């Protein structure tokens, strides 16, 4: 009888130990981006998170893919060039969304991440840039698969001197933006258990950090992405019938109105919540009336 009781106690203790071990498993994170696999923002993020004990993997495009949105390569049988450039870090010859897919369906196929982080991107992803962004596009794709995701970016100061010198303030405060994302992960991790989603299911968070010293950052502001933003691109028709793509000058005029771009310009870290459902059931009645 005593041996049976002892055996039962040992089984219960073992089961409890396994449960505690599962709950204490380090959060597994997949880092992607659209800046390329040599990007400071992603390499630094991976290193800083790994130093804190997170299980961090990085898969990023072999070359800069900024502004490519949600594009993917759909060519069955195509062989992609893959280079393992460091421990748990890969360069992949595709788009940001391709890199995400390779991370999820290749490298981590049998051990899916608890969280995807896309970034920290060099340049803001507010207004129209969010829709065009490969950074946000990869994060939205992860959310579409049911995996919580964060898209993280640092903004620009839109002055002639900053543009001429290739955004020195952005590069100066890039490490601060990485530290902010690490702090966000720490906050999430303090409330997370390995059998629970890191973020509300079907949602993601887009963070935009201003390129300013800490003393000038006014706080965090939750704001929706601007619904009808100014297009970033114009086209100039040439005499030979071709077309030259140019920047829409109006897209560089940043106002301080109540938009995500405006709040970032005011010196706030903006948080924009997003999903990837591409559904609008609230409009069904209006459509039914229009299409009778």
C-alpha positions as CSV (number, residue, x, y, z in Angstrom):
1,X,0.0,0.0,0.0
2,X,2.8,2.4,1.0
3,X,4.6,1.7,-2.3
4,X,1.4,2.6,-4.3
5,X,1.0,5.8,-2.4
6,X,4.7,6.6,-2.9
7,X,4.4,5.9,-6.6
8,X,1.3,8.1,-6.9
9,X,3.1,10.9,-5.1
10,X,6.1,10.6,-7.4
11,X,3.9,10.7,-10.5
12,X,2.1,13.7,-9.2
13,X,5.4,15.4,-8.3
14,X,6.8,14.6,-11.8
15,X,3.7,15.9,-13.5
16,X,3.8,19.1,-11.4
17,X,7.5,19.5,-12.3
18,X,6.8,19.1,-16.0
19,X,4.0,21.7,-15.8
20,X,6.2,24.2,-14.0
21,X,9.0,23.5,-16.5
22,X,6.5,24.1,-19.4
23,X,5.3,27.4,-17.9
24,X,8.9,28.5,-17.4
25,X,10.0,27.8,-21.0
26,X,11.7,30.9,-22.5
27,X,9.5,32.8,-24.9
28,X,10.4,31.8,-28.5
29,X,10.7,34.8,-30.8
30,X,11.2,35.0,-34.5
31,X,12.7,38.3,-35.7
32,X,12.2,39.4,-39.3
33,X,12.4,42.7,-41.2
34,X,12.5,44.4,-44.6
35,X,15.8,46.1,-44.2
36,X,17.9,43.0,-44.9
37,X,19.7,40.4,-42.8
38,X,22.6,42.9,-42.0
39,X,20.2,45.4,-40.4
40,X,21.4,46.9,-37.1
41,X,17.8,47.1,-35.8
42,X,17.2,43.4,-36.1
43,X,20.6,42.1,-35.2
44,X,20.7,44.3,-32.1
45,X,17.2,43.3,-31.2
46,X,18.1,39.6,-31.5
47,X,21.2,40.0,-29.4
48,X,19.6,42.0,-26.6
49,X,16.6,39.7,-26.3
50,X,18.9,36.6,-26.3
51,X,21.0,38.1,-23.6
52,X,17.9,38.3,-21.4
53,X,17.3,34.6,-21.9
54,X,14.7,34.6,-24.7
55,X,14.9,31.9,-27.4
56,X,15.4,34.3,-30.4
57,X,15.7,33.4,-34.1
58,X,16.2,35.7,-37.0
59,X,15.3,35.2,-40.6
60,X,15.6,38.2,-42.9
61,X,15.8,39.0,-46.6
62,X,19.3,38.8,-48.1
63,X,18.9,42.3,-49.5
64,X,17.0,45.5,-48.5
65,X,13.3,45.0,-49.4
66,X,11.9,48.2,-48.0
67,X,8.5,49.3,-49.4
68,X,7.6,45.9,-50.9
69,X,4.5,45.5,-48.7
70,X,3.1,42.0,-48.4
71,X,4.7,40.6,-51.7
72,X,5.6,37.0,-51.8
73,X,7.4,34.7,-54.2
74,X,5.0,32.0,-55.4
75,X,7.1,29.7,-57.7
76,X,6.8,26.1,-56.6
77,X,10.0,24.2,-57.2
78,X,12.2,27.4,-56.9
79,X,15.3,26.9,-54.9
80,X,16.1,29.8,-52.5
81,X,19.6,30.7,-51.4
82,X,19.9,30.4,-47.6
83,X,22.9,31.5,-45.6
84,X,23.3,30.8,-41.9
85,X,25.3,33.8,-40.8
86,X,25.3,33.4,-37.1
87,X,23.7,31.2,-34.4
88,X,19.9,31.1,-35.1
89,X,20.3,33.8,-37.8
90,X,19.6,33.3,-41.5
91,X,19.8,35.4,-44.7
92,X,17.0,34.3,-47.1
93,X,16.8,35.3,-50.8
94,X,13.2,36.5,-50.8
95,X,10.8,39.2,-49.7
96,X,10.1,40.0,-46.0
97,X,6.9,37.8,-46.2
98,X,9.0,35.0,-47.8
99,X,11.5,35.3,-45.0
100,X,8.6,35.0,-42.5
101,X,7.2,32.0,-44.2
102,X,10.7,30.3,-44.3
103,X,11.1,31.1,-40.6
104,X,7.6,29.6,-39.7
105,X,7.5,26.8,-42.3
106,X,11.2,26.0,-42.5
107,X,13.5,26.8,-39.6
108,X,10.8,26.7,-36.9
109,X,8.3,24.3,-38.5
110,X,8.2,22.0,-35.5
111,X,8.7,24.6,-32.8
112,X,6.6,27.6,-33.8
113,X,7.4,31.0,-32.2
114,X,5.3,32.5,-29.5
115,X,5.9,36.0,-31.0
116,X,7.0,37.5,-34.3
117,X,8.8,40.8,-34.2
118,X,9.4,42.6,-37.5
119,X,12.0,45.3,-37.2
120,X,13.3,47.5,-35.7
121,X,12.9,49.2,-39.1
122,X,15.0,52.1,-40.3
123,X,12.3,54.8,-41.0
124,X,8.7,55.3,-39.9
125,X,5.7,53.1,-40.8
126,X,2.9,55.5,-40.2
127,X,0.3,56.9,-42.7
128,X,0.7,55.5,-46.2
129,X,4.1,54.0,-45.3
130,X,2.4,51.4,-43.0
131,X,0.4,50.0,-46.0
132,X,3.5,49.9,-48.2
133,X,5.8,48.6,-45.5
134,X,7.5,45.2,-45.8
135,X,8.1,45.4,-42.1
136,X,4.4,45.7,-41.3
137,X,3.5,43.4,-44.1
138,X,5.5,40.5,-42.6
139,X,4.0,41.2,-39.1
140,X,0.4,41.2,-40.6
141,X,1.1,37.9,-42.3
142,X,2.1,36.4,-39.0
143,X,-1.1,37.7,-37.4
144,X,-3.1,36.2,-40.4
145,X,-1.6,32.8,-39.4
146,X,-2.7,33.3,-35.8
147,X,0.7,34.2,-34.4
148,X,1.0,37.4,-32.3
149,X,3.3,40.0,-33.9
150,X,4.9,43.3,-33.3
151,X,6.1,45.6,-36.1
152,X,8.6,48.1,-34.8
153,X,10.1,51.2,-36.5
154,X,12.0,54.4,-35.7
155,X,11.0,57.6,-37.5
156,X,12.7,60.4,-39.4
157,X,13.1,64.1,-38.8
158,X,11.8,65.5,-42.1
159,X,14.4,68.3,-42.6
160,X,16.6,69.0,-45.5
161,X,19.7,68.5,-43.4
162,X,18.5,65.1,-42.1
163,X,17.6,63.9,-45.6
164,X,20.9,65.2,-47.1
165,X,23.0,63.4,-44.4
166,X,20.9,60.1,-44.6
167,X,18.9,60.5,-41.4
168,X,21.6,60.9,-38.7
169,X,19.1,61.3,-35.8
170,X,17.4,58.0,-36.8
171,X,20.7,56.2,-36.6
172,X,21.7,57.9,-33.4
173,X,18.6,56.9,-31.5
174,X,18.1,53.5,-33.2
175,X,19.5,51.7,-30.1
176,X,17.0,53.5,-27.9
177,X,14.1,52.2,-30.1
178,X,15.5,48.7,-29.8
179,X,15.7,49.0,-26.0
180,X,12.0,50.2,-26.0
181,X,11.0,47.0,-27.9
182,X,13.0,44.8,-25.5
183,X,11.1,46.6,-22.6
184,X,7.8,45.8,-24.3
185,X,8.7,42.2,-24.6
186,X,9.7,42.1,-21.0
187,X,6.3,43.5,-20.0
188,X,4.5,40.9,-22.1
189,X,6.7,38.1,-20.8
190,X,5.9,39.0,-17.2
191,X,2.2,38.2,-17.9
192,X,2.7,35.3,-20.3
193,X,2.4,31.6,-19.8
194,X,3.6,29.1,-22.5
195,X,0.1,27.8,-23.1
196,X,-1.4,31.2,-23.7
197,X,-1.1,33.8,-26.5
198,X,1.3,36.6,-26.0
199,X,-1.1,39.2,-27.5
200,X,-4.9,39.0,-28.0
201,X,-5.5,36.4,-30.7
202,X,-5.7,37.8,-34.2
203,X,-4.0,41.1,-33.4
204,X,-0.7,42.8,-33.7
205,X,1.0,46.0,-32.5
206,X,2.8,48.5,-34.7
207,X,5.3,50.7,-32.7
208,X,6.8,53.9,-34.1
209,X,9.6,55.5,-32.1
210,X,10.6,59.1,-32.6
211,X,14.3,59.8,-33.4
212,X,14.7,62.0,-30.3
213,X,16.6,61.9,-27.0
214,X,14.7,60.3,-24.1
215,X,14.1,63.7,-22.4
216,X,12.2,64.9,-25.5
217,X,9.9,61.9,-25.8
218,X,6.5,62.9,-24.4
219,X,5.1,59.4,-23.8
220,X,3.1,56.7,-25.6
221,X,0.0,57.4,-27.6
222,X,-2.4,54.8,-29.0
223,X,-3.7,55.9,-32.4
224,X,-5.1,54.3,-35.5
225,X,-3.3,54.3,-38.8
226,X,-4.5,57.2,-40.9
227,X,-7.5,56.0,-42.9
228,X,-6.9,58.0,-46.1
229,X,-3.2,58.9,-46.1
230,X,-1.4,60.9,-48.7
231,X,0.1,58.7,-51.4
232,X,3.9,58.5,-51.2
233,X,4.5,58.1,-55.0
234,X,3.8,60.2,-58.1
235,X,4.7,59.5,-61.7
236,X,6.1,61.9,-64.3
237,X,5.2,61.1,-67.9
238,X,8.2,61.4,-70.1
239,X,8.3,62.6,-73.8
240,X,9.2,59.1,-75.0
241,X,6.0,57.7,-73.4
242,X,7.7,56.1,-70.5
243,X,7.0,57.0,-66.8
244,X,9.4,58.0,-64.1
245,X,8.5,57.3,-60.5
246,X,9.0,60.3,-58.2
247,X,8.3,61.1,-54.6
248,X,5.0,62.9,-54.0
249,X,6.2,66.1,-52.3
250,X,3.0,66.3,-50.3
251,X,4.0,63.1,-48.5
252,X,6.9,64.8,-46.9
253,X,4.8,67.5,-45.3
254,X,4.1,66.2,-41.8
255,X,1.4,68.0,-39.9
256,X,0.8,67.7,-36.2
257,X,-2.8,66.7,-36.7
258,X,-4.6,63.8,-35.0
259,X,-3.0,61.0,-37.1
260,X,-0.3,58.4,-36.4
261,X,2.2,60.5,-38.4
262,X,1.1,63.7,-36.5
263,X,1.6,62.2,-33.1
264,X,5.0,60.7,-34.0
265,X,6.0,64.2,-35.2
266,X,4.9,65.6,-31.9
267,X,7.4,63.4,-30.1
268,X,5.2,60.5,-29.0
269,X,5.9,56.8,-29.3
270,X,2.8,55.7,-31.3
271,X,1.1,52.3,-30.8
272,X,-1.2,51.2,-33.6
273,X,-3.2,48.0,-33.1
274,X,-3.9,46.0,-36.3
275,X,-5.3,42.8,-37.5
276,X,-5.1,41.0,-40.9
277,X,-8.6,39.9,-41.4
278,X,-9.3,41.9,-44.5
279,X,-13.0,41.7,-43.6
280,X,-15.6,44.4,-43.0
281,X,-18.8,42.7,-42.0
282,X,-20.2,45.9,-40.5
283,X,-20.7,47.2,-44.1
284,X,-22.9,44.2,-45.2
285,X,-26.2,46.1,-45.0
286,X,-24.8,49.0,-47.0
287,X,-23.6,46.7,-49.7
288,X,-26.9,44.7,-49.7
289,X,-28.7,48.0,-50.3
290,X,-26.4,49.1,-53.1
291,X,-26.4,45.7,-54.9
292,X,-30.2,44.9,-54.8
